[in-house]
């Protein structure tokens, strides 16, 4: 049976809520950095990774909420991962406030670009293909830099900053890679 899915992404025009696998552009928020100073983080692109069932429960509970009712289904924050332009990441130009090693200059470390694009070896990263129609560039999700953002912030950016949603066929590998990265067991060098 041939798949009806022909692209990596879809645009949902009649959306009523944020869903897992949504892609947003231009998200800015404040975080406390390692020296306890606040910094503003600006992600050009980010992908929503909060479980869709939790996003659904939150949305449905808020629709019917009245004062005095339980609000235990409400989300305060939504989990996102930054997605960096592929070329900028390869050249180490994707984050201006954090010095990053470049893939191009790191061939001696075993980081050739084709292994990144094929999602062969690097558990920290996940490559996603471009889509000219939706103006989505080739980008790489960096699982090490995940953040939570206030729910209200993401909903306030929703109309202007939502650009697409990852199609079903490509969701599972992204979520599996993310959970494998987060749940990896550190082993001592013997």
Secondary structure, 3 states (H helix, E strand, C coil): CCCCCCCCEECCCCCCCCCCCEEEEEEEEEEECCCCCEEEEEEEEEEECCCHHHHHHHHHHHHHCCCCCCCCCCCCEEEEEEEEEHHHHHCCCCCCCCCCCCCHHHHHHCCCHHHHHCCCCCCCEEEECCECCCCECCEEEEHHHCEEEEHHHHHHHHHHHEEEEECHHHHHHHHHHHHHHHCCCCCCCC
